[in-house]
Amino acid sequence: MKNILLVTLLFPLAAFAADADYTLVIREHRFQPSELIVPSGKKIKLLIVNQDATPEEFESHALNREKVIAGNSKATLYIGPLDSGRYPFFGEFHEASATGVIIAR
């Protein structure tokens, strides 16, 4: 009985599990890497690490995501599954330098 209860409680969490983990770093108001290649058709976990002292916002209209990451902190986003293609993103606080693209293949 305990095993059935445990499976029932944990099953909804499986829906949020990602197929793969990826990391973007914000340093000197730039995303690194500026191009992140991910598999199409897979859900991904994206860890964004802001190494700057100031906040930055990860924003992507193509991905329908918007998240402010405080200075010297990190945030996690779950994305996908994505169709093959290019998904641009930018840092709203430093749009001239904080740009990038997720490429799903």
C-alpha positions, -999 to +999 in steps of 0.1 A: +000+000+000+028+024+008+045+018-026+012+026-044+008+058-024+044+068-030+041+063-068+008+082-068+024+112-050+055+112-071+039+107-106+029+143-111+065+153-105+077+132-134+058+155-158+082+183-149+114+163-153+136+174-181+154+152-206+186+172-204+202+200-184+219+231-199+235+261-184+237+297-196+261+321-177+256+359-176+290+376-173+298+412-181+262+416-194+266+388-220+251+354-222+277+326-225+274+306-247+256+330-270+244+300-290+231+270-271+223+238-292+197+215-277+179+185-291+145+191-307+115+172-293+130+171-258+122+190-227+152+208-212+161+222-179+179+256-184+200+269-155+208+306-158+237+317-136+241+355-132+278+362-123+273+399-125+265+421-095+235+436-112+202+418-122+195+407-157+163+395-173+162+364-196+135+372-221+124+353-252+092+359-271+098+328-292+100+306-260+073+326-242+096+330-212+106+360-190+126+357-158+146+382-138+178+368-123+192+388-094+229+397-093+251+368-082+223+343-083+207+317-105+173+306-118+160+275-135+136+274-164+120+244-181+116+247-218+102+225-245+098+201-261+109+224-290+105+220-327+136+223-348+145+259-352+161+291-337+147+306-305+163+341-298+166+355-263+179+387-248+186+404-215+161+432-212+184+453-190+213+452-214+198+445-248+228+457-267+251+431-253+230+404-237+217+384-267+217+348-278+198+320-294+188+285-285+190+262-315+169+231-315+181+203-338 
